[in-house]
Amino acid sequence: MSEDMQVNSEAAEQTLVVRMIDGLLEYEPVWKAMQGFTDTRGVDSEDQVWLLQHRPVFTQGQAGKEEHILRPGDIPVVQVDRGGQVTYHGPGQLVVYTMFDIDRMGIGARQLVSGIEDSILGLLKLYGVDAVAKQDAPGVYVDDEKIASIGLRIRKGKSFHGLSLNVDMDLEPFTRINPCGFQDLKMRQLSEFVAEPIEQVAGRLVEMIQHRFGYKEILMEYKETL
């Protein structure tokens, strides 16, 4: 664990509940479920990570500018309550929703983002992919091209939304937007470097998250729906 993020001892004794959800999910019901969990969780509620894939959708963050949505075509655009600008979710992209009690961890939003970035970097290193994070542009990059995006919301010391990692997907929809508000930003994906089932990638990323945030153990749940 890096020196800039020390999770307190109470948090280190926590179990992380991981839900791996099958199929392609519509965006809005998952978003509402995240909000519901965050608003009703108690002080002793276990943190959760949801692993899933979405049907094609553009999501626009709270401060998102309409000019970054160039030609959405038949893909819906959903205005959401996370930070950041517009991004795309679709089949072949691993979406990881991180519902953490950062007050209990004793960390802030910047440390949360750094921890998520470090988890992705550790995963990519396993596959021999040389990637970096950028202080002024959250996410993970390979040769200045983006392979993973991060967008979060913190409410009363609890986080929701999370990250998306391009694994093996059609990248064309990213050309219909300025991804994360950056004109001409190119996107990359893991399949350019290694052929790995998305479920395997998800499992390895969870291990990185567990190690980075200091969870005592993982409780896996395999679901066909939320």
TILO-373047 format. One line per 2 residues: number of its first residue (from 1); for each residue x, y, z of N, C-alpha, C. Coordinates in Angstrom, 1 decimal. Each point is the difference from the previous one (the first is absolute). Last residue first. Example, Ala and Ser with C-alpha at 12.3 -4.5 7.8 and 13.67 -1.06 7.14 Angstrom:
residues 2
2	12.8 -2.2 7.1 0.9 1.1 0.0 -0.8 1.1 0.8; 0.3 -5.7 -0.1 -0.9 1.2 0.0 0.9 1.2 0.0
***
This chain:
residues 226
226	-29.6 -8.1 -10.5 0.2 0.7 1.3 -1.1 -0.3 0.9; 1.4 -3.7 -3.7 -0.6 1.4 0.1 0.3 0.6 1.3
224	1.8 -4.2 -1.1 -0.6 0.2 -1.3 -0.6 1.4 -0.1; 4.2 -1.6 3.4 -1.4 0.4 -0.2 -0.4 0.0 -1.5
222	4.0 -1.6 4.1 -0.3 0.0 -1.5 -1.5 0.1 -0.2; 3.8 1.3 4.0 -1.4 -0.3 -0.3 -0.2 0.0 -1.5
220	4.3 0.0 4.1 -0.5 0.0 -1.4 -1.4 -0.4 -0.1; 3.5 2.1 3.8 -1.2 -0.8 -0.1 -0.6 0.1 -1.4
218	5.1 1.0 2.6 -0.9 0.2 -1.0 -1.2 -1.0 0.1; 3.8 2.3 3.8 -0.4 -1.1 -0.9 -1.0 0.5 -1.0
216	2.5 3.1 2.7 0.4 -1.3 0.6 -0.3 -1.2 -0.9; 1.1 5.1 -1.8 -1.1 -0.8 0.5 0.5 -1.4 0.5
214	2.5 4.1 -2.0 0.2 -0.7 1.3 -1.2 -0.8 0.5; 1.1 2.8 -4.2 -0.8 0.6 1.0 0.0 -0.8 1.4
212	2.5 -1.5 -3.9 0.3 1.4 0.1 -0.8 0.7 1.1; -0.6 -4.7 -0.9 1.3 0.3 0.5 0.2 1.5 0.2
210	-4.0 -1.4 -1.9 0.0 -0.5 1.3 1.4 0.4 0.6; -0.6 0.9 -4.5 -0.8 0.9 0.8 0.1 -0.4 1.5
208	1.9 -2.9 -3.2 0.8 1.3 0.1 -0.7 1.0 0.9; -2.3 -4.0 -1.0 1.1 -0.3 0.9 0.9 1.3 0.2
206	-3.5 0.3 -3.1 -0.5 -0.1 1.4 1.1 -0.3 1.0; 1.0 -0.2 -4.6 -0.1 1.4 0.4 -0.6 0.0 1.5
204	0.3 -4.2 -2.1 1.3 0.5 0.3 0.0 1.5 0.5; -4.0 -2.1 -1.5 0.4 -0.6 1.2 1.4 0.5 0.4
202	-1.8 1.5 -4.1 -0.8 0.5 1.2 0.5 -0.5 1.3; 1.7 -1.7 -4.1 0.5 1.3 0.3 -0.6 0.6 1.2
200	-1.7 -4.0 -1.5 1.4 -0.2 0.6 0.6 1.3 0.3; -4.1 0.0 -2.3 -0.2 -0.5 1.4 1.3 -0.2 0.7
198	0.0 1.2 -4.6 -0.3 1.2 0.9 -0.2 -0.5 1.4; 3.2 -2.7 -3.3 -1.4 0.2 0.2 -0.3 1.1 1.0
196	4.3 0.0 -3.2 -0.3 -0.5 1.4 -1.5 0.2 0.1; 4.5 0.8 -3.4 -1.4 -0.5 -0.1 -0.4 -0.7 1.3
194	3.6 4.3 -1.2 -0.2 -1.4 0.5 -1.4 -0.4 -0.2; 1.7 4.2 -1.7 1.2 -0.5 0.6 -0.1 -1.5 0.4
192	-3.5 2.7 -1.9 1.1 0.3 -0.9 1.3 -0.6 0.5; -4.1 -0.2 2.5 0.1 -1.0 -1.0 1.1 0.3 -1.0
190	-1.3 3.1 3.5 0.9 -1.1 0.4 0.2 -1.0 -1.1; -1.1 5.1 -1.3 -0.7 -1.1 0.7 1.0 -1.1 0.3
188	-0.6 5.8 -1.4 0.7 -1.3 -0.1 -0.8 -1.0 0.7; -0.8 5.4 -2.2 -0.2 -1.1 1.0 0.7 -1.2 -0.4
186	0.5 5.7 -0.9 -0.1 -1.3 -0.6 -0.2 -1.0 1.2; -1.0 5.5 -0.7 0.6 -1.0 0.8 -0.3 -1.4 -0.5
184	-1.5 4.5 -1.8 1.0 -0.9 -0.7 0.7 -1.0 1.0; -2.3 3.8 2.6 -0.1 -0.1 -1.4 1.1 -0.9 -0.6
182	-2.3 -0.1 5.0 1.3 0.3 -0.7 -0.2 -0.3 -1.5; -3.2 -0.8 3.7 0.1 1.4 -0.3 1.3 0.4 -0.7
180	-1.6 -4.5 1.1 0.5 0.7 1.3 0.2 1.5 -0.3; -0.4 -2.2 -4.5 0.0 -0.8 1.3 0.5 0.8 1.2
178	-2.6 1.5 -4.3 1.3 0.4 0.5 0.2 -0.7 1.3; -3.2 -2.1 -3.9 0.0 1.0 1.1 1.5 0.4 0.1
176	-1.3 -3.2 -3.2 -1.2 0.8 0.0 0.0 1.0 1.1; 3.3 -3.5 -0.5 0.2 1.1 -1.0 -1.2 0.9 -0.2
174	-0.1 -3.9 2.9 0.8 1.1 0.6 0.3 1.1 -1.0; -2.3 -4.0 -1.4 -0.8 1.0 0.7 0.8 1.1 0.7
172	2.3 -3.8 -2.1 -0.5 1.0 -0.9 -0.9 1.1 0.7; 2.3 -4.2 1.6 0.4 1.3 0.5 -0.6 1.1 -0.8
170	-1.2 -5.3 1.4 0.0 0.9 -1.1 0.3 1.4 0.4; 2.0 -4.1 2.9 -1.3 0.6 -0.3 0.2 0.8 -1.4
168	2.5 -2.6 4.2 -0.1 -0.5 -1.4 -1.3 0.5 -0.5; 2.0 2.0 4.0 0.6 -1.3 -0.1 0.0 -0.5 -1.4
166	-0.4 4.8 3.2 -0.2 -0.5 -1.4 0.7 -1.4 -0.2; -1.9 2.5 4.6 1.2 -0.5 -0.6 -0.3 -0.6 -1.4
164	-2.2 3.5 4.1 -0.2 -0.9 -1.1 1.3 -0.3 -0.7; -2.1 1.8 5.3 1.0 0.0 -1.1 -0.5 -0.8 -1.2
162	-2.9 2.6 4.0 1.2 -0.8 0.1 0.9 0.2 -1.2; -5.0 1.0 3.3 0.6 0.0 -1.4 1.3 -0.7 0.1
160	-1.2 1.8 4.7 -0.6 -0.9 -1.0 0.4 0.5 -1.4; 1.3 0.8 5.8 0.2 0.1 -1.4 -0.9 -0.9 -0.8
158	-0.1 2.8 5.0 -0.1 -1.3 -0.6 0.1 0.2 -1.5; -0.1 3.5 3.4 1.1 -0.8 0.3 0.0 -1.4 -0.6
156	-3.4 3.3 -0.8 0.1 -0.2 1.4 1.1 -1.1 0.3; -0.3 0.2 -4.8 -1.1 0.5 0.7 0.1 -0.4 1.5
154	2.9 0.2 -5.1 0.1 -0.2 1.5 -1.2 0.7 0.6; 1.4 -2.0 -5.1 -0.8 0.9 0.7 0.2 -0.4 1.5
152	2.9 -0.9 -5.1 -0.5 -0.3 1.3 -1.0 1.1 0.6; 3.1 -2.3 -4.5 -0.9 1.0 0.3 -0.8 -0.3 1.3
150	4.3 -1.6 -3.7 -0.5 0.0 1.4 -0.9 1.2 0.1; 2.6 -3.5 -4.1 -0.6 1.3 0.5 -0.5 -0.2 1.4
148	3.7 -2.5 -3.8 -1.0 -0.1 1.1 -0.4 1.3 0.5; 2.9 -0.6 -3.7 -0.5 -1.4 0.0 -1.0 -0.2 1.1
146	2.4 4.3 -3.3 -0.7 -0.5 1.2 -0.5 -1.4 -0.1; 4.5 2.8 -2.0 -1.4 -0.4 -0.4 -0.6 -0.8 1.1
144	4.6 1.6 0.0 -0.9 1.2 0.0 -1.4 -0.4 -0.6; 3.2 -3.5 0.9 0.5 0.9 -1.1 -1.0 1.2 -0.2
142	-2.3 -2.7 3.1 1.1 -0.7 -0.7 0.4 0.8 -1.2; -3.0 0.9 5.0 0.4 0.2 -1.4 1.2 -0.9 -0.4
140	-4.3 1.1 3.9 1.2 -0.7 -0.2 0.3 0.0 -1.5; -2.9 3.4 3.7 -0.1 -1.1 -0.9 1.4 -0.7 -0.1
138	-1.4 5.4 1.2 -0.2 -1.3 0.6 -0.2 -1.1 -1.0; 2.6 4.6 -0.2 -1.1 -0.6 -0.9 -0.2 -1.4 0.5
136	3.4 2.9 1.8 -1.0 1.0 -0.4 -1.2 -0.6 -0.8; 3.8 -2.6 1.8 -0.5 0.8 1.1 -1.2 0.9 -0.4
134	1.2 -4.8 -2.3 0.4 1.4 -0.2 -0.7 0.8 1.1; 1.9 -5.4 -1.0 -1.1 0.9 0.4 0.5 1.4 -0.2
132	1.7 -4.7 -2.8 0.2 1.1 1.0 -1.3 0.6 0.4; 2.4 -4.9 -2.5 -1.0 1.1 0.1 0.3 1.0 1.1
130	1.7 -4.7 -2.9 0.6 1.1 0.6 -1.0 1.2 0.0; -0.6 -5.6 -0.1 -0.4 1.3 -0.6 0.6 1.1 0.8
128	0.0 -5.0 0.8 1.1 0.6 -0.7 -0.3 1.3 -0.7; -2.8 -2.7 3.0 -0.1 -0.4 -1.4 1.1 0.6 -0.8
126	-0.3 1.0 4.6 -0.1 -1.5 -0.1 0.0 -0.5 -1.4; -0.4 4.6 0.9 1.4 -0.5 0.1 0.1 -1.5 -0.1
124	-4.2 2.2 0.2 0.6 0.0 -1.4 1.5 -0.4 0.1; -2.4 0.2 4.1 -0.6 -1.0 -0.9 0.7 0.0 -1.3
122	1.2 3.4 3.0 0.5 -1.3 0.4 -0.5 -1.2 -0.8; -1.7 4.4 -0.8 1.4 -0.1 -0.4 0.6 -1.4 0.4
120	-4.3 1.0 1.5 0.0 -0.2 -1.4 1.4 -0.2 -0.5; -0.4 1.2 4.4 -0.6 -1.4 -0.2 0.0 -0.3 -1.4
118	1.2 4.4 1.2 1.1 -1.0 0.3 -0.5 -1.4 -0.2; -3.2 3.4 -0.5 1.0 0.0 -1.1 1.1 -1.0 0.3
116	-3.1 0.6 3.4 -0.6 -0.7 -1.1 0.9 0.0 -1.2; 1.4 2.4 3.7 -0.1 -1.4 0.3 -0.6 -0.8 -1.1
114	0.1 4.7 -0.3 1.3 -0.6 -0.1 0.1 -1.5 0.2; -4.1 2.3 0.8 0.3 0.0 -1.5 1.4 -0.6 -0.2
112	-1.2 0.8 4.5 -0.9 -1.1 -0.6 0.4 -0.2 -1.5; 1.9 3.6 2.3 0.7 -1.3 0.3 -0.8 -1.2 -0.5
110	-1.8 4.3 -0.5 1.2 -0.1 -0.8 0.7 -1.3 0.2; -3.8 1.1 2.7 -0.4 -0.4 -1.4 1.3 -0.2 -0.9
108	0.7 -0.9 5.2 -0.8 1.0 -0.7 -0.2 -0.4 -1.5; 0.8 -2.9 5.0 0.7 0.5 -1.2 -1.0 1.0 -0.7
106	-0.7 -3.2 3.8 0.9 1.1 0.4 0.7 0.6 -1.2; -3.4 -3.8 0.5 1.4 -0.2 -0.4 0.9 1.1 0.5
104	-4.6 0.5 0.7 0.5 -1.1 0.8 1.5 -0.4 -0.3; -2.1 3.3 -2.7 0.1 0.5 1.4 0.6 -1.1 0.9
102	-1.2 -1.1 -4.4 1.3 0.5 0.1 0.2 0.7 1.3; -3.0 -4.0 -2.0 -0.1 1.0 1.1 1.3 0.6 0.2
100	-1.9 -2.2 -4.7 0.9 -0.1 1.1 -0.4 1.1 1.0; -1.2 -2.5 -4.8 -0.8 0.6 1.0 0.7 -0.1 1.4
98	0.9 -0.4 -5.6 0.7 -0.1 1.3 -0.8 0.7 1.0; -0.4 -2.5 -5.2 -0.6 1.0 0.9 0.5 -0.2 1.4
96	1.5 -1.3 -5.2 0.2 -0.4 1.4 -0.5 1.1 0.8; 0.0 -2.2 -5.4 -0.4 1.1 0.9 0.0 -0.4 1.4
94	2.1 -1.6 -5.0 -0.2 -0.4 1.4 -0.3 1.3 0.8; -0.8 -1.2 -5.4 0.7 0.9 0.9 -0.4 -0.5 1.4
92	-1.8 -2.1 -3.8 1.4 -0.2 -0.1 0.8 1.0 0.9; -4.8 1.6 -1.6 0.4 -1.4 0.2 1.6 -0.1 -0.2
90	-1.5 4.8 1.5 -0.6 -1.0 -0.9 0.6 -1.4 0.2; 0.1 5.9 1.4 0.0 -1.4 0.5 -0.6 -0.9 -1.0
88	2.4 5.3 0.2 -0.8 -1.0 -0.7 0.1 -1.3 0.8; 0.4 5.6 1.3 0.7 -1.2 -0.4 -1.0 -1.0 -0.6
86	0.6 5.7 1.7 -0.7 -1.1 -0.6 0.9 -1.1 -0.3; 1.3 3.2 4.0 -0.7 0.3 -1.2 -0.7 -1.2 -0.6
84	1.3 1.0 5.5 0.6 -0.2 -1.3 -1.0 0.4 -1.2; -1.5 -1.9 5.1 0.8 1.1 -0.6 0.5 -0.4 -1.4
82	-4.8 -1.8 1.8 1.4 -0.2 0.3 0.8 1.3 -0.5; -4.9 -1.0 -0.5 0.5 0.7 1.2 1.4 -0.2 0.4
80	-2.8 -0.2 -5.1 0.1 -0.7 1.2 0.7 0.9 1.1; -2.7 -0.5 -5.2 0.6 1.0 0.9 0.1 -0.6 1.4
78	-0.2 -2.5 -5.0 -0.6 0.1 1.3 0.8 1.0 0.9; -1.0 -1.8 -5.5 0.9 0.9 0.9 -0.8 0.1 1.3
76	-0.2 -3.9 -4.3 -0.6 1.0 0.9 1.1 0.7 0.8; 0.4 -2.0 -5.1 0.4 -0.3 1.4 -0.5 1.0 0.9
74	-0.3 0.0 -4.9 -1.0 -0.8 0.7 0.3 -0.4 1.4; 2.5 4.3 -1.9 -0.8 -1.0 -0.9 -1.0 -0.7 0.8
72	3.5 3.5 1.2 -0.3 -1.2 0.8 -0.7 -1.1 -0.9; 3.3 4.2 -0.7 -1.0 -0.6 -0.8 -0.4 -1.3 0.6
70	2.6 3.3 2.5 0.1 0.5 -1.4 -1.1 -0.6 -0.9; 1.2 1.5 5.2 -0.8 -1.1 -0.6 -0.1 0.4 -1.4
68	2.1 3.0 2.8 0.9 -1.2 -0.1 -0.8 -1.2 -0.5; -2.0 4.3 0.9 0.8 0.0 -1.2 0.9 -1.2 -0.2
66	-2.8 0.9 3.9 -0.7 -0.6 -1.1 0.8 0.0 -1.3; 1.9 -0.2 5.1 -0.4 1.0 -1.0 -0.5 -0.7 -1.2
64	0.5 -1.3 5.6 0.2 -0.3 -1.4 -0.5 1.0 -0.9; 0.2 -0.7 5.0 0.5 1.2 -0.6 0.2 -0.2 -1.5
62	-1.7 -3.7 2.5 -0.8 1.2 0.5 0.5 1.3 -0.7; 0.7 -4.5 -2.9 0.2 0.4 1.4 -0.7 1.3 0.4
60	-1.2 -3.8 -3.8 0.5 1.4 0.1 0.1 0.4 1.4; -0.3 -4.8 -3.3 -0.3 0.7 1.2 0.7 1.3 0.2
58	-1.6 -3.9 -4.0 0.8 1.1 0.3 -0.5 0.6 1.3; -0.6 -5.2 -2.1 -0.5 1.2 0.5 1.1 1.0 0.2
56	-1.3 -5.6 -1.4 0.6 1.3 -0.5 -0.7 1.2 0.6; -0.2 -4.3 3.0 -0.4 0.2 -1.4 0.6 1.4 -0.4
54	2.7 -2.4 3.9 -1.2 0.8 -0.4 -0.4 -0.2 -1.4; 2.8 -3.0 4.1 0.1 0.6 -1.3 -1.4 0.7 -0.3
52	2.8 -1.4 4.9 -1.0 -0.3 -1.0 0.3 0.6 -1.3; 1.0 -0.5 5.7 0.7 -0.2 -1.2 -1.0 -0.4 -1.1
50	0.3 2.6 5.2 -0.8 -0.7 -1.0 0.7 -0.1 -1.3; 1.1 0.6 5.6 0.4 0.3 -1.3 -0.9 -0.8 -1.0
48	-0.2 1.9 5.6 -0.3 -0.8 -1.1 0.7 0.4 -1.3; 0.1 0.4 5.9 0.2 0.6 -1.3 -0.3 -1.1 -1.1
46	-2.4 -0.3 4.8 1.2 -0.4 -0.7 0.1 0.8 -1.3; -2.5 1.8 4.5 -0.2 -0.7 -1.2 1.3 -0.3 -0.7
44	-1.0 2.4 4.3 0.6 -1.3 0.0 -0.1 -0.8 -1.4; -2.0 4.3 0.9 1.4 0.2 0.4 0.8 -1.3 -0.1
42	-4.3 0.2 -3.2 0.3 0.5 1.4 1.5 0.1 0.3; -3.3 0.5 -4.7 1.0 -0.8 0.7 0.2 0.6 1.4
40	-2.9 1.7 -3.6 -0.6 -0.8 1.1 1.0 -0.8 0.8; 1.0 2.9 -3.9 -0.9 0.8 0.9 -0.5 -0.7 1.2
38	2.7 -2.2 -3.4 0.8 1.1 0.6 -0.9 0.7 1.0; -2.0 -3.2 -2.7 0.9 -0.7 0.9 0.7 1.1 0.8
36	-2.7 1.5 -3.4 -0.8 -0.5 1.0 0.8 -0.7 1.1; 2.1 1.7 -3.9 -0.5 1.1 0.8 -0.8 -0.6 1.2
34	1.3 -3.1 -3.2 1.2 0.6 0.7 -0.4 1.1 0.9; -3.3 -1.7 -2.8 0.3 -1.0 1.1 1.2 0.4 0.8
32	-1.3 2.6 -3.8 -0.9 0.1 1.1 0.3 -0.9 1.1; 2.6 -0.5 -3.8 0.3 1.3 0.6 -1.0 0.2 1.2
30	-0.8 -3.7 -2.7 1.2 -0.2 0.8 0.4 1.3 0.7; -3.6 0.2 -3.1 -0.4 -0.8 1.2 1.2 -0.3 0.9
28	0.8 2.4 -4.1 -0.7 0.7 1.0 -0.4 -0.8 1.2; 2.4 -1.8 -4.0 0.8 0.8 0.9 -0.9 0.5 1.2
26	-0.5 -4.8 -2.5 -0.4 1.4 -0.3 0.6 0.9 1.1; 2.3 -4.8 -1.1 -1.0 0.7 0.8 -0.2 1.4 -0.5
24	1.8 -5.3 -1.5 0.2 1.5 -0.3 -1.1 0.7 0.6; 2.2 -4.9 1.9 -0.8 0.7 -1.1 0.3 1.4 -0.2
22	0.9 -2.2 4.9 0.0 -0.5 -1.4 -0.8 0.8 -0.9; 2.8 1.2 4.7 -1.3 -0.1 -0.6 0.1 -0.4 -1.4
20	2.7 0.0 4.9 0.3 -0.2 -1.4 -1.3 -0.3 -0.7; 1.6 2.3 4.9 -1.1 -0.6 -0.8 0.4 0.0 -1.4
18	2.4 0.3 5.2 0.2 0.2 -1.5 -1.1 -0.7 -0.7; 1.5 2.0 5.2 -1.0 -0.8 -0.7 0.2 0.4 -1.5
16	3.5 0.3 4.3 -0.5 0.7 -1.2 -0.9 -1.0 -0.7; 1.6 0.7 5.4 -0.2 -0.9 -1.1 -0.5 0.8 -1.2
14	3.1 1.8 4.4 -1.2 -0.1 -0.7 0.0 -1.1 -1.1; 3.5 1.9 3.0 -0.7 -1.2 0.5 -1.2 -0.3 -0.8
12	2.6 3.9 -0.7 0.8 -1.1 -0.4 -0.6 -1.3 0.4; -1.8 4.2 1.4 -0.3 -0.3 -1.4 0.7 -1.3 -0.4
10	1.1 1.7 4.2 -1.4 -0.5 0.0 -0.4 -0.4 -1.4; 4.2 2.0 0.7 0.0 -1.4 0.4 -1.4 -0.5 0.0
8	1.3 4.0 -3.4 0.1 -0.2 1.4 -0.3 -1.5 0.4; 2.4 1.8 -4.6 -1.4 -0.3 0.5 0.1 -0.3 1.5
6	3.3 3.0 -3.2 0.0 -1.0 1.1 -1.4 -0.2 0.5; 2.8 2.5 -4.2 -1.3 -0.5 0.4 0.1 -1.1 0.9
4	3.7 2.5 -1.8 -1.0 1.0 0.0 -1.4 -0.5 0.3; 4.1 -2.7 -0.5 0.0 0.8 1.2 -1.1 1.0 0.1
2	-0.7 -4.7 -2.6 0.9 1.1 -0.1 -0.1 0.9 1.2; -0.6 -5.4 -0.2 -0.8 1.2 0.0 0.9 1.2 0.0
***
